[in-house]
């Protein structure tokens, strides 16, 4: 089976490429490298020992996207491509609406034209907004509090309308909680541009000395220690959720929604302390004003995914921190094509990796 992976060079997309290739699928990848690096795809090939077709195109470029369908026998699509920073979405909402919504409309229009009606869609727990109660299940009211979340909510509604109008569509909507961690090899991880928007890459960059200190955005939330609580999920667990969702598509008629999370929330301070325990590094921090659009508490009820997909998150917070730290140590400047630097760093961590299974 050949699947198209949009945004396949990104943080989650690249890890998903590894899992799909390892599971025996053929993949075609598109990416425009706005939030990603070409080197990630080369490392996917190295890790899996498999090759695949890649197209450097923007999802909103309909003619170029259609050419991908003309040149390949695509049977299903896993759709990651999107802008994803909450704070940035508040500053440039039109950019987010154009990229995330129009891109999804163009993609599904072309899919429909070529009779490709199996889709796994990358959504987000931000569609829930500030939840009335936690853990959050899939039937909770939707009330996104920022433009990024609203683009995901709107895209979900578009997909539901599409499947209601044409029952031959089979769509799985996956609402992510907070992916962190990295591939166990240390070769794939999160490589943000400029100062990270997400907590753990911010922590690892402080630990390695790239940043002076961590900014903790708000310490007066109604939580035990005053900092925001989130459901952190290992990116490899998340990637495996997509494989399971794709396998399940044949039994779906219309649209199904699944939370992908661990079912447990950790505060910002709890994550910092877990990282310090694992790495023995000290993370200096300062308290900053809360970011616009952020909420106090958000964690999943993942029971539906376990029941329907046979999927459950397996990795704990300390393993997430350890894998993220290994990635940062082996790639202090993110994705570099300097293989000599990688080789020397890989050798230095070889004793540790020898005791853990890669694939």
Secondary structure, DSSP 8 states (H G I E B T S, - for coil): -EEEEETTTSHHHHHHHHHHHHTT-EEEEEE--SS--HHHHHHHHHHHT---EEEE--TT-HHHHHHHHHHS---EEEE------HHHHHH-HHHHIIIIIIHHHHHHHHHHHTT--EEEEEEEGGGG-S-SSSSB-TTS-----SHHHHHHHHHHHHHHHHHHH-TT-EEEEEEE-EEE---TTSSS----SSS-SSHHHHHHHHHTTSSS-EEEE-S-SSSTTSS-EE-EEEHHHHHHHHHHHHHHGGG-SEEEEEEES-S--EEHHHHHHHHHHHH-----EEEE---TT--SEE-B--HHHHHHH-------HHHHHHHHHHHHHHTTTSS---HHHHHHHHHHTHHHHTTS---
